[in-house]
Amino acid sequence: MRETASLFVDCRCTLGEGIVWWQERRALLWTDIDGRRLWMHDERGTRDWTLPDRLGTLAPCESGEVLLALAKALFVTTVNDGSTDQLTLRPLATIEPDLQSTRTNDGRTDRKGNFVFGTMDLRDGHPATGSFYQWSASHGLRRLELPGVGIANSICFSPDGEAMYFCDSPQRRIMCGHYRASEARLDDVRPFVTIPDGFPDGSAVDAEGCVWNAVWGAGVVRRYTPQGSLEREVVVPAKNPTCVVFGGDAMDELYVTTSRQEMSDEELARTPEAGGVFRLRMPGVRGLPDRLCRLG
């Protein structure tokens, strides 16, 4: 089955990423990493805030605040509804201070309310110096004992929280393992799917346990069954889809962020909305809201 998403927010981010559905506020949040901006869309419209550094990923919190994973540190902020362009940031943890070439990339809150994220190496060829981490209110920052990665991506969790999906994008393979949230540990790590074209980027899991993956360079989002079989494909009218989330009152709307990077002038002229947020209503499919991050 192939369907096509349509433009929802024409924000034209340089590197749109990290989209989440904030159910309590009926709002979408996402980042333009290279633009150093946090974006939000709700019933009032669309607005954005300037940040002091690149925002790799984010998560709404039980406190009503938002956790922001800036390039080298975790912060918490309050997203107000005023007109100010600046946010007040409260620091939580420093990330890889001794590695100048890395920054945060993908992340998602696990089913227990801990924030799991990864880093990437910005140098040519993306050396595998990045890592995966869990931040929890009880233990702070803990590194997951996984091999180094060039570009950490595709972090998401099965409905019961016992399986974690993730990838190193240059390897073109999404992995899966048995996740122990209390121990920040992943066992029985194994390949889940191999991407034949493009590179696996951000992912989300729906209520049936199927994994939806945005494929950078291929202009598609693919749905895989828990057994790893390709079940459905959504065309995105932009070359580089980056992240996916389900939202809406019925959790049946698929939202996709995109990037304008690695596109020729001809490609940008043909798809000027690249960098926007795209949407597709999907009757019969229901997403799962992410657990709110626990700060205390």
C-alpha positions in Angstrom: 0.0 0.0 0.0 1.4 3.4 -1.0 -0.1 6.7 0.1 1.1 10.3 -0.1 1.4 12.8 2.7 0.6 16.5 2.1 2.2 19.7 3.4 1.0 20.7 6.9 3.4 23.4 8.1 5.5 25.3 5.5 8.3 26.1 7.9 11.2 25.2 5.4 13.6 24.1 8.2 17.2 23.5 7.2 17.2 20.3 9.2 13.7 19.7 10.6 13.8 16.9 13.2 12.7 15.3 16.4 8.9 15.8 16.1 6.7 14.9 19.1 3.0 15.1 19.9 2.3 16.8 23.2 -1.1 15.3 23.9 -1.9 17.4 27.0 -1.6 20.5 24.9 -2.7 19.1 21.6 0.5 20.4 20.1 3.3 19.4 17.9 6.9 20.2 18.8 9.9 19.9 16.5 13.4 21.3 16.0 15.3 22.9 13.2 18.7 21.6 14.3 20.9 23.7 12.1 18.5 26.7 12.3 18.8 26.5 16.2 15.1 26.9 16.7 12.3 25.1 18.5 9.0 25.0 16.7 5.5 24.5 18.0 2.1 24.1 16.3 -1.2 24.0 18.1 -4.8 25.4 17.7 -3.3 28.9 18.1 -1.1 28.5 15.1 2.7 28.0 14.5 5.5 29.8 16.4 9.2 29.3 17.0 11.9 30.2 19.5 15.6 30.9 19.0 18.1 28.6 20.9 21.7 29.2 21.9 22.8 25.9 20.2 21.6 23.1 18.0 18.7 21.2 19.4 19.0 17.5 18.5 15.9 16.1 20.2 13.3 17.0 22.9 10.5 15.6 25.1 7.5 17.0 26.9 7.6 16.4 30.7 5.2 15.5 33.4 5.9 18.9 35.0 4.5 20.8 32.0 8.0 21.7 30.9 10.0 20.5 27.9 13.4 18.7 28.0 15.7 20.0 25.4 18.8 18.0 24.3 21.0 20.8 23.0 24.3 19.9 21.3 26.3 19.2 24.4 23.9 19.4 27.3 20.3 18.6 28.5 18.2 21.5 29.6 14.6 22.0 30.8 12.5 25.0 29.7 8.9 26.3 29.9 7.3 26.9 26.5 5.2 30.0 27.0 2.5 31.3 24.8 3.8 34.9 24.7 5.6 36.7 22.0 9.1 36.5 23.4 11.7 34.9 21.1 13.9 33.6 24.0 13.4 30.7 26.4 14.8 30.3 29.9 16.9 27.2 30.1 17.7 25.2 33.3 20.6 22.8 33.0 20.3 19.1 33.7 23.4 17.3 32.4 26.5 17.8 30.3 27.0 15.5 27.3 30.3 14.3 26.0 32.3 17.4 27.1 35.6 15.8 26.0 34.4 15.1 22.4 34.4 18.3 20.4 33.1 16.6 17.2 29.9 15.2 18.6 26.4 16.6 19.3 23.0 15.1 20.3 20.8 13.7 17.6 17.8 11.4 18.0 15.9 10.6 21.2 12.6 9.5 22.7 11.1 9.0 26.2 10.8 5.3 27.1 7.6 3.8 28.6 8.8 4.4 32.1 9.4 8.1 31.7 13.2 8.1 31.1 14.7 10.0 28.2 16.8 7.9 25.9 18.9 9.7 23.2 22.0 9.3 21.1 24.8 11.4 19.7 26.5 11.7 16.3 30.0 12.6 15.0 29.9 15.6 12.7 33.2 14.9 10.9 33.3 13.6 7.4 32.5 9.9 7.2 30.8 10.1 10.7 33.3 8.1 12.7 31.7 5.8 15.3 32.4 7.9 18.3 28.8 8.6 19.3 26.8 6.8 22.0 23.4 6.1 23.3 22.3 7.4 26.8 19.5 7.3 29.2 18.7 10.2 31.5 16.4 9.4 34.5 15.3 11.4 37.5 16.7 8.6 39.7 20.1 8.0 38.2 20.9 11.0 36.0 22.9 10.3 32.8 23.8 6.7 32.1 25.5 5.4 28.9 23.9 2.3 27.3 26.5 -0.4 26.7 26.3 -0.4 22.9 29.0 -0.1 20.3 29.9 3.4 19.2 27.8 5.0 16.4 28.4 7.6 13.7 24.8 8.9 13.7 22.4 7.6 16.4 18.9 7.4 15.1 15.5 5.5 15.1 15.1 5.4 18.9 11.6 4.1 19.8 10.0 1.5 22.1 7.5 -1.3 21.7 4.1 -0.8 23.4 5.1 -2.8 26.5 8.5 -0.9 26.6 10.5 -4.1 26.6 11.9 -3.7 23.1 14.0 -0.8 22.0 14.7 0.0 18.3 17.7 2.1 17.2 20.3 2.4 14.5 23.5 3.9 13.3 22.2 5.5 10.1 25.3 5.0 7.9 25.0 1.2 8.5 21.5 1.3 6.9 20.2 -1.2 9.4 17.7 -0.8 12.3 18.5 -2.9 15.3 16.3 -4.2 18.1 17.1 -5.4 21.7 15.5 -6.3 25.0 15.4 -3.0 27.0 15.7 -2.9 30.7 14.7 0.6 31.7 15.6 0.3 35.4 19.2 -0.8 34.5 19.7 1.4 31.4 20.6 -1.9 29.7 20.0 -3.5 26.3 20.4 -7.3 25.8 19.9 -9.7 22.9 20.6 -7.0 20.3 19.8 -8.2 16.8 19.1 -6.8 13.3 15.5 -5.8 12.7 15.4 -4.5 9.1 17.9 -3.4 6.5 17.2 -0.3 4.4 17.9 -1.0 0.7 17.8 2.7 -0.4 18.5 5.9 1.6 19.3 5.9 5.3 17.1 5.1 8.3 16.3 8.2 10.3 13.7 8.8 13.0 11.1 6.2 13.9 8.0 5.7 16.0 5.9 2.7 17.1 2.1 2.4 16.7 -0.4 0.7 18.9 0.0 -2.6 17.0 3.8 -2.6 17.7 4.7 -1.7 14.1 7.7 0.5 13.5 7.4 3.6 11.2 10.7 4.8 9.8 11.6 7.9 7.9 14.0 7.1 5.2 16.5 9.9 4.5 17.2 10.3 0.7 14.3 8.1 -0.4 11.3 10.4 0.2 9.3 7.7 2.1 8.2 6.5 5.5 7.9 2.8 5.8 5.8 0.7 8.3 7.3 -2.6 9.4 5.5 -5.3 11.4 7.1 -6.4 14.7 8.6 -9.3 12.7 10.3 -6.9 10.4 8.1 -7.3 7.3 7.4 -4.3 5.2 3.7 -3.6 5.4 3.0 -0.1 4.1 4.8 2.9 2.5 4.0 6.6 2.7 5.4 8.9 0.0 6.7 12.2 1.4 7.0 15.0 -1.3 10.5 15.9 0.0 13.7 14.0 -0.6 14.8 13.8 3.1 12.2 12.7 5.7 13.8 12.9 9.1 11.3 11.9 11.9 7.8 10.7 12.4 5.1 10.8 15.1 1.4 10.1 15.4 -0.9 12.8 16.8 -4.4 14.2 16.7 -7.3 13.5 18.9 -7.7 10.0 17.5 -3.9 9.4 17.2 -4.5 8.6 13.6 -2.5 11.4 11.9 1.0 10.7 10.8 3.3 13.8 10.9 6.7 13.9 9.2 9.6 16.4 9.5 11.9 16.9 6.6 15.2 18.6 5.7 16.5 20.8 2.9 20.1 19.5 3.3 21.8 17.5 0.5 19.4 18.8 -2.1 20.4 20.3 -5.4 19.0 23.6 -6.6 16.9 21.7 -9.1 15.5 19.5 -6.4 14.7 22.5 -4.2 13.0 24.2 -7.1 10.9 21.1 -7.8 10.0 20.6 -4.1 10.2 24.1 -2.5 8.3 22.9 0.6 11.2 20.6 1.6 12.0 21.3 5.3 8.3 21.5 6.1 6.1 19.2 8.2 3.9 16.8 6.3 0.8 15.0 7.4 -1.3 12.0 6.4 -4.6 10.9 8.1 -4.6 7.1 8.4 -8.0 5.7 9.4 -7.5 2.2 10.9 -4.1 3.0 12.3 -3.6 4.4 15.7 -0.4 5.7 17.2 0.7 5.6 20.8 1.4 8.8 22.8 4.9 9.0 24.2 5.2 8.8 28.0 5.9 12.2 29.5 9.4 12.5 30.8 9.8 12.3 34.5 12.0 15.0 36.0 11.6 14.1 39.7 
